[in-house]
């Protein structure tokens, strides 16, 4: 848990993440120049719901998607979006009308999917978010899995160049080391999102097509697959397009099996990061303080994950020492909300940190992965 008092930064105890200064708290009292800046950051936090994280739970005009449907409501397969979808499946991918009628017949709305999509954990502040994932149980089981899968992780590090602790941390956060692959019928989920979640309808149309193709390519019944409310499945919790692009057959049995093959699961996670130019042994992040010292840095931070700056600029403006990134990569500025009073922890996110956000576009997720990985090393 994170313990704070009025003049001490959050201190790591038990299940929390990595502290600054080797676990020694640094002064940060309520009186003085840092106080009003913390208040400003809290106000910005309330207005922005956290720069760089999805705004799923923010207030919006009009009703939420779940308010417009009933659970079990039949999906109108004769609507134009579905007619266009079926045309593409027939003409581009070789499905027959009879096959489509068999697969899609009777599909209905799953309202719970829509409710959860508008209240995702990535929109919570850091002090609420990370205790859900960086727990004593996750750390203990992660260390056990590192020992158990030492040989395959050796080969993955050698071939794909991604540290084993990062791979296992993502595995743990995504599916609790394979124990929780999701209970939602994936075909119904993808159709619900395509039909009744306008904000991401085009995205889920693409995922629905990729899902049908991967099922056909791997001999899987599309009506039998379960996954998350967001459309992810297997121990990797890949969305369908990611499976088709990044999943690998590491055990060489002729199948890319992210459901039951641990070698395929771990190598597929590593392959994803490898494809986004993960650099073995390079920094992931560096702490840069509890307040940003320059308007330029606040400007970069306000741009979220799109805000990038040369490492030397951050070092000069923030008055900190930073190691050079690999291949002259630029850094992002990450802000983590440490408590309800607005205490912030700012980080410089290196290209490896940015690679994790390609997996899940939340800075909080990337930091949870990193902190769990750090705890697995201890």
N, C-alpha and C positions, 0 to 999 in steps of 0.2 A: 504494500500500500504506500501512497505518497503522503508524507507528513509535512506540514508547513507550520510556521509561526510568523509573527508580524515582521521579523527582521532576518529571516533565513530563507534561502531559496529552497525549493522542494528537494528533499533528501530521499534517496532510494532505500526502501526497506522491503525485504521479502520479494514480492512479485513485481515490483516496479522496474522501470528501465534503467539504463546506464546514467549515473550522475556525472556532473561536471567535476573537474578538479580532483579526480580520484576519490570521489565520495565525500570530499570536504566541502561543506556548504560555504557559499560566499555571501557577504552582507548584501541585503537588499531591503532597506527599511522603508517604512511608509512616509517618512519625512525626507524632503530633499528633492532634487530634480527628477529622480526616477518615478516619484509618486504620481505626478500629473501625467507623465507619459504613459504610465500603466493604465491610468483612467481613460486616456485617449484611445489606447489600444483596445481596451475593453469595449468602448463605445463602437469602435470600428468593427470589432468582432461581432457585436450584436447586430450591426447593420449588414455585415457581409457574410455572417455565419462561417467565418474561417476562410481566408484567402487560400486558393489552391485546392480546396476540397469540394466535391459535388454538393450542390445546393438542394439536395433532395427534400429536406424537411423544412425548407423556407416557406414563408407565407406566400400565397399566390392568389391572383384574382380568379374568382369563380370556383366551382366545385372541383374536387380531386377526381381523378379517373374512376376510382372505386365508387364514388357517389353516383355515377351515371349508369351503373349496371347492377344486375342481380346475379348472385352466385348460381351457376348452372344454367345461365341464360344461353340458348342456342346461338351459335355464331352463324351469321348470314353468309353462307357459302356462295350465294348467287349475287353478292354485292360486287361492284366493279373491282375493288382491290383483290378479291379472291378470284374473280374471272381472269384478271391479268396474271395473278400468281399461277393459276392452273395452266394458262397458255404458255408461260415461260417453262414450267415443269415438263409440259408435253413437248414443246418445240425445241428447247435447248438441252434438256436433260433426259429425254426419251421415256418419260412416264406415260402410261396409257391412261385414258379416262377411267377405265375400270379400276386400275391401281389407285388412282387418286380418290375415287369414291370410297374404296375400301379403307384407305388410311384416314381420310378426313371425315367420314360419315359420323354424325352424332357429336362432333367436338363442341364443347361448351366453355363458357367463361369460368375461370377460377378467380373469384373476386379477391381472395386473400393475397394473390400475387400483386395485385394493384395496390392494396393497402400497404404491403411491405415495401414496395418500390418507392413510395413517397415518404418513408420513414427509415432510411438506411443508417447504419451505424457510422458510416464515413462522414456523416454530417454532424456527429456529436463532437464536442470539444475533446481535446486530447486527454484531459484528466478523467473523462468518462470512457473514452474509447479504448485506451491501451490496457486497462485492467481486465478487459474482456478476453484479451489474447495472450498477454505476457503474464502467465500465472505459474505458481509452483508446479502444478500438475503438467502444464505444457512443457516446462523446462525439464522436469524429471523424465517425462516420456521422450522428449526430443533427444536427450543425452543417451537414453537407452537405444533409440533408433540409430543414432550415430554409431554406437558400438555394434549393433546388430547388422548394419549394412555397410560396414567399413570397406569391404572389398569392392563392392559396386561403386561406392562413393569415391574410392581411389581412382577407379577407371573413369568416372565422370569428370573428376577434377583434371585428370590428365588429358582427356579428349576434348572437353568443352570449356575448361578454364573458369569454372565457377566454384567458389568455396562451398564446401559441404554444409557448413552451418547455415548459410543463406538458403540453400536448396531445402534442407530439412525444416527450417523455420517457415518457409512458404507452405510446405506440405502440412505442417502442423496447424497453421492459421487457416488454410483453405478447407481442410477436411479432418482435422484432429488426427493426423497421421493415418488417414484412410478409414477412420471409424465413422465419419459423418459425410456421406456423399450426397445428401439431400433427399427429401421425401416427396417432392412435387413431381407429378407426371410432366416430363419435360415437353412432350408434344403439346399438351394442353397449355402449359405455361407460355411457350413460344407463340401459340395462336392467340392466347389472351392478350399478350403484349402487342402483337401485330394488329389485332382488331380493335383493342380498347385502350391503348396507351399512346395517344397521338404524338406525344413529344418524342418517342423513340420508335414509332411505328416502322419507319423505313429501315432502321437498324435491325429490328426483330424480323422483318421480312427476309432480310439477307441471312440472318441466323437460321430461320426456318428452312430456307433452301439448303444451306450448308448442312444442317442437321439431317435432312432427308438423304442427302448425298453421302454423308459419312456413314449413316446406317446401312445404306445399300453397299458401300465399298467394304464395310467390315462385317457384313452378314448379321446386323443387329435389327431386331424388331423395333421400329420407331415408337410403337405404343408401349413398350416395356421399360423404357429408360426413365429413371428418376434423377432429379437434380435439384438445384436451388430455385428460389422464386425469381432470380434474375436470369435464368436460362443456362447456368453452368452445371457441369456434371463431372462424375468421376472423382478420383482422389486428387487430381490436379485442379478440379473445378474450372476447366477450360470451357469457354463458350464454343459453339460449333466451329466458327471460322478459325479460332485459335487452334483447336484440335487439328483441323485439316492442314494448317500451316506449320505448326511447331511440334506436334506429338511425334515421338520416335519409337522405333522398335529396337530397344536396347538389348533385350534378351534374345533377339534373333529367332523368334518363333513364327515370324511371318505376319504378326498382328501388332498394331499400335494399341496396346491395351492399357488405358489409364484407369481402368476399373479394378483390376486385380493383380497386375504385374508391377511389383515395387520397382524393379529396374527400369521399366518403361516410364513409370510415374516420375521417378527422380530425374532421369535423363531428360524427360520432356520439359520439366521445370527448368533445368539447367540450359537446355537448348533455347528456350524462350529468351532467357537473359543473354545468352551467348549471341543470339541474333540481334539483340539490341546493344551489342558492343560492350558487354561487361568485360572489365579488365581485372584479372586475378591479382590480388594483393594491393590494388589501388584503394585510396580512401573512398569511403561512402559518404561521410559527412564530417563536419567539424563544428563544434560549438563556437558561437561568436558573441554570446552575451545575452542579457535580459532586456536590452533596449537597442534600437537602431539609432546610430549617432548622426545620421545625415539624411536630408530630404531625398537625396538620390537613392539611398538604400530603401527608404520607405516606398518610393516610386516603384522600384524593382519588386519589392515584396508585394505591393498591391496588384501586380500583374499575375500573381499566382505562379503556376508552373511555366507559364510563358515568359516570365521575367527572368532573364539570364544576364550575367555580367562577368567580365573578366575577373579572375581570381585576384589579380593584383589591385584592381579597383576596390573590391570588397575589403581586401587587407588594408589598403591605405585609408579608406573612409571610416572603417570600423575600428582601426587601430588594433588589429590582431595579427598574429602570425598564422599563415596558412601554407600547407604544402601545395606545390604546383600540381594541377590535375594532369592526367595522362593525355597526350596528344592535344594539348592546348585547349581542352574542353572548357566551356564556360560553366559557371555555377549558378544555381538558383538559391533564393533565400526562403527558408522555411520557418514558420512560426508555430509553436506548440503552446496551447493554453494549459498552464500548469495548475490553475485553481480558479475558483469562482470570482476572486478579487481582480483577476486580470493579469496576474503574473505571467510573463511570457518567457519562453526559451527559444532563442533564435539560432538557426543552424545554417551553414553553407552546404547545400546539397550538391555533391559531386556527380559526374556522369554515371557512376554506379548507382547512386540514389535515384537518379532520373530513369535509369533502366528499370528499376522496380516499379516506378510509377507508370511505366508502359504496361505492366501486368495489371495493375489496378491504379486508376488515375487519382489516387488520394495520397497526399503527403503523409497523412496520419497512418495509412496502411503501410507505406514504405518505411516509416520510422518504427512501427510495431514489428515488422519483419526484421529490421536491423537490430533492434534492442533484444528481441528474442534470440537472434543469432549470436549476439554478444554474450547472452547468458548461457547459451549452450556451450560456449568455449570454456567457461569457468570450471 
